[in-house]
Amino acid sequence: MKTTRQQRIGTSLETPAAAAALWATSPAIATAWIDMVSESARFMTERLESNLETQKATLACRSPMELVQVQSDYLGKAVAQYVAETMRFYQLGIAASQGVFADVGSGRRRDYDDIPL
């Protein structure tokens, strides 16, 4: 049976080569990357839902004052969400740094010839 390049290097079509290399280099970095991508997706979903709610509220406005109030509420909520998201990413960065430094000090080391090409 003939093997493919992905099988020889221990990856599959579901695992991109870059992700496999990242995971092999440092599981802490790969975990941090996954956490950040997941957090980004969660935040984007939250913002899109907020945009949809604001659009519905805007279409329901009966006066210019209502429209100004809806827009003001939207901007206030958006600023608060972006500030909170910045703090979440800051905390993720700190956690990732601690994980990487823990890996460095764990006594694990790579040999010259154990990295697949």
Secondary structure, DSSP 8 states (H G I E B T S, - for coil): ----HHHHTT--TTS-HHHHHHHHH-HHHHHHHHHHHHHHHHHHHHHHHHHHHHHHHHHT--SHHHHHHHHHHHHHHHHHHHHHHHHHHHHHHHHHHHHHHHHHTTS----TT-S--
